[in-house]
């Protein structure tokens, strides 16, 4: 991918594909009462706003996936409170909110040899579209293919803004 110049605030020479990804926090939790509340309480006390989340579990543990506006503050709080977490790049895609809207995306990435490792939604009712958060095995290729076919990739700063 070649670097492209973008208008402020991005400056020049920044990899545009990096701007198309959001950093997700994946927090590993014991599957027991109160553990999820421990995370949300710690983040709330620190003033961290959760924009989207997904929780997957097994009998022993869960993975809480979060998109937050104040990532660095969230990381510091989670580390201070002793939570085990990792960071992952995900892609936010606008999907038409109609029957078949999600299928359009999934058919395209499937035909392009891209696997969806997991996905979850971010609900916004300001437009007739949903925003789906995807973890692809080939994120850069997925961004390119989706953009070439007219899908809107929501940049991280827009995804996490207050507007």
C-alpha positions, 0 to 999 in steps of 0.5 A, a space after each residue: 500500500 502506498 502512503 497518501 496525503 490526507 487533509 489535516 489533522 492527518 498530515 502527510 505521508 500517513 498510511 491511509 489503510 492504518 487510519 481505516 482500522 480501529 484498535 479494539 481491546 480484548 480483555 480476558 475474564 474469568 467466567 464468574 459473577 461480577 468480573 464483567 462488572 469489575 471491568 465496566 466499573 474501572 472504566 467508568 471511574 476513569 471516565 472511559 466511554 465504551 462505544 461498542 462491545 462483544 462478549 464471548 464465553 466458554 465455561 471457564 473464561 470470556 473475552 470482552 472486546 471493546 471499542 473505546 474512545 480513550 484507548 490509552 487511558 483504558 489500557 492504563 486502567 486495565 493494566 493498573 487493575 490487573 486485567 489481562 488484555 490485548 489489542 487488535 486491529 478491526 475494520 468498521 464497515 457501513 452496511 445498508 440496513 436492509 435485507 441482504 445488506 450484510 450478505 453483500 459484504 460477506 459474499 464480497 470478502 468470501 469471493 476475495 479469499 478473506 475470512 471473517 474471524 468474528 464480527 459484531 455490530 455498532 448501532 447508530 440510528 442516524 442513517 439507514 445503515 448499520 456499522 459492523 465491526 469485523 476482524 478479518 484475517 487479511 485486513 488490508 486486502 479487505 479494506 481495499 476490496 470493500 472500498 473498490 466495491 463502494 463500501 464505506 470504511 469508517 475511520 477510527 476517529 469518526 467511529 469513536 467521535 462524540 458526534 
